[in-house]
Amino acid sequence: MASYRAIVAVSEAIIHLLESQYSPVDFDGNALQFRVYTARDFMTPMDAGVSIFLYRIYPNGVHRTPPGRIGSDGRRQRPMLPLDLHFLITAWAKDASLQHAIAGWMMRILEDTPSLPPGLLNHRYAETFHPDESVEFTLTELTTEELFHIWEVIVSNAYQISVPYVASNVRIESMLTRSDGAPVQERVLDYQKLIKP
């Protein structure tokens, strides 16, 4: 039920959530950064902080074709596109103790907010999500092989502590309405067309 900006809005909402809960006092005065990463950013990572990396987008298998929203003119939009967004959230620090502290802190913050409300989702891009929408954001699982394969591809095995999360059932609305025909007024059957000569 969100606009095409839904994917970027979810990423930015996660960053904003972590930034809003961060206090340098919790990390012995260390300044942390919070950024959305692309694969290239892993080559020159931050010194300390949290990155989120969207590594795959799958169609949501439970709600495959949710109906479109009914507009103010009474016309229904085309079916929504329901997606699951898979993120790798990484704790960065030069020191192992700080990295472990960041990992525990970020997981606790995210666990305390398993549903991202519309106010948070619309923080950067206003009116991307409707007031009645939210997005579930939960821990998921990756096999060790899958996790190491991701790191092998993006940064040649320079592994950092990372946690997989999924934003479930992010529904993107169509910008098109269905082209319904006029209501049927009368049924006329022409039997002659059914009879072969």
C-alpha positions in Angstrom: 0.0 0.0 0.0 3.1 2.2 -0.2 4.5 4.1 -3.2 7.5 3.0 -5.2 9.7 4.7 -2.6 8.8 2.0 -0.1 12.2 0.2 -0.4 14.3 3.2 0.3 11.9 4.4 3.0 12.3 1.1 4.9 16.1 1.4 4.7 16.1 5.0 5.9 13.7 4.2 8.7 16.0 1.5 10.1 18.9 4.0 10.0 16.8 6.7 11.7 15.6 4.3 14.4 19.2 3.4 15.3 20.4 7.0 15.2 17.6 8.2 17.4 18.4 5.6 20.1 22.2 6.2 20.0 24.1 8.0 22.7 27.9 8.2 22.7 27.9 7.6 26.5 26.8 4.0 25.9 30.0 3.4 23.9 32.6 5.1 26.1 32.3 8.3 24.1 32.9 6.6 20.7 31.2 8.3 17.8 29.2 5.9 15.7 28.0 6.3 12.1 24.8 4.8 10.6 24.6 4.3 6.9 22.9 2.4 4.1 25.6 0.5 2.2 26.0 -0.6 -1.4 28.5 -3.4 -2.2 31.2 -0.8 -3.1 31.0 0.8 0.4 32.3 -2.4 1.9 35.7 -1.7 0.3 36.2 1.4 2.4 34.0 0.9 5.5 33.3 3.2 8.4 35.6 3.1 11.5 32.7 2.4 13.9 29.0 2.1 13.5 26.2 0.2 11.8 25.6 -0.4 8.1 22.6 -1.9 6.5 22.9 -3.6 3.2 19.9 -4.8 1.1 21.2 -8.0 -0.5 18.0 -9.4 -2.0 14.3 -8.7 -2.7 11.8 -11.6 -2.9 8.1 -11.6 -3.6 6.1 -12.3 -0.5 4.8 -15.9 -0.8 1.9 -15.5 1.6 0.2 -12.5 0.1 1.0 -13.0 -3.6 -1.6 -10.7 -5.2 -3.2 -8.4 -2.7 -6.0 -6.3 -4.3 -5.3 -2.6 -5.1 -6.6 0.3 -3.0 -9.9 1.9 -4.0 -9.2 5.5 -5.0 -11.3 8.6 -4.2 -13.0 8.3 -7.6 -14.2 4.7 -6.7 -11.9 3.0 -9.1 -9.6 0.2 -7.8 -5.9 0.2 -8.5 -4.1 -2.8 -10.0 -3.0 -5.5 -7.5 -0.2 -4.5 -5.2 3.3 -5.9 -5.4 4.1 -7.5 -2.0 7.8 -7.8 -1.3 10.2 -9.2 1.4 13.3 -7.1 1.8 16.4 -9.0 3.1 19.0 -7.0 4.9 22.4 -7.7 6.3 23.1 -5.4 9.3 26.8 -5.1 10.1 28.5 -3.8 13.3 31.8 -2.0 12.5 34.6 -1.2 14.8 38.4 -1.5 14.9 38.3 -3.0 18.4 36.5 -6.3 18.9 35.0 -5.3 22.2 33.4 -2.2 20.7 32.2 -4.2 17.7 30.5 -6.8 20.0 28.9 -4.0 22.1 27.6 -2.4 18.9 26.2 -5.7 17.7 24.4 -6.4 20.9 23.0 -2.9 21.1 21.7 -2.7 17.6 20.0 -6.1 17.9 18.3 -5.1 21.1 17.0 -1.8 19.6 15.7 -3.7 16.5 14.1 -6.4 18.7 12.3 -3.7 20.7 10.8 -2.3 17.5 9.5 -5.4 15.5 7.0 -3.3 13.7 8.1 -0.1 11.9 5.2 2.4 12.2 4.2 4.9 9.4 5.7 7.9 11.3 9.1 6.2 11.2 8.7 4.9 7.6 7.7 8.4 6.4 10.5 10.2 8.2 12.6 10.9 5.1 10.0 10.5 2.3 6.7 11.9 3.5 3.5 10.1 2.5 5.3 7.0 1.1 3.3 4.8 3.5 -0.4 5.4 4.4 -1.3 6.1 8.1 -2.8 2.5 8.4 0.4 0.8 7.3 3.4 -0.7 9.1 6.2 -3.1 8.2 7.3 -6.1 10.2 11.1 -6.1 10.7 12.5 -9.3 12.3 15.5 -11.5 12.6 15.8 -14.2 10.0 18.3 -17.0 9.3 21.1 -17.5 6.8 23.2 -20.6 6.7 26.9 -20.1 7.4 27.6 -20.9 3.8 25.2 -18.3 2.5 26.6 -15.7 4.9 30.2 -16.3 3.9 29.2 -16.4 0.2 27.8 -12.9 0.5 31.0 -11.7 2.1 33.1 -13.5 -0.5 31.3 -11.7 -3.3 31.3 -8.2 -1.8 34.6 -7.9 -0.1 36.8 -10.9 -0.7 36.2 -12.7 2.6 36.9 -9.7 5.0 34.1 -10.8 7.3 32.5 -8.6 9.9 29.9 -9.4 12.5 26.6 -9.3 10.5 23.0 -10.1 11.3 20.3 -11.0 8.7 16.9 -9.3 9.0 13.8 -9.3 6.8 11.2 -6.5 6.3 8.1 -8.5 5.5 5.2 -7.9 3.2 6.2 -4.4 2.0 3.3 -3.7 -0.4 4.0 -1.3 -3.3 0.9 0.2 -4.9 0.4 0.4 -8.7 0.1 3.9 -10.2 -2.4 2.5 -12.6 -6.1 1.7 -12.1 -7.9 -1.3 -13.4 -9.7 -0.7 -16.7 -13.0 -2.2 -15.9 -15.7 -2.3 -18.5 -19.1 -0.8 -18.1 -21.6 -2.8 -16.0 -23.5 -5.5 -17.9 -27.0 -4.2 -18.8 -28.4 -7.0 -20.9 -27.3 -10.5 -21.9 -27.9 -11.4 -25.6 -27.1 -14.9 -26.7 -26.7 -15.5 -30.5 -27.2 -19.3 -30.9 -26.5 -19.1 -34.6 -22.8 -18.4 -33.9 -22.7 -21.6 -31.9 -24.0 -23.9 -34.7 -21.4 -24.9 -37.3 -22.7 -25.0 -40.9 
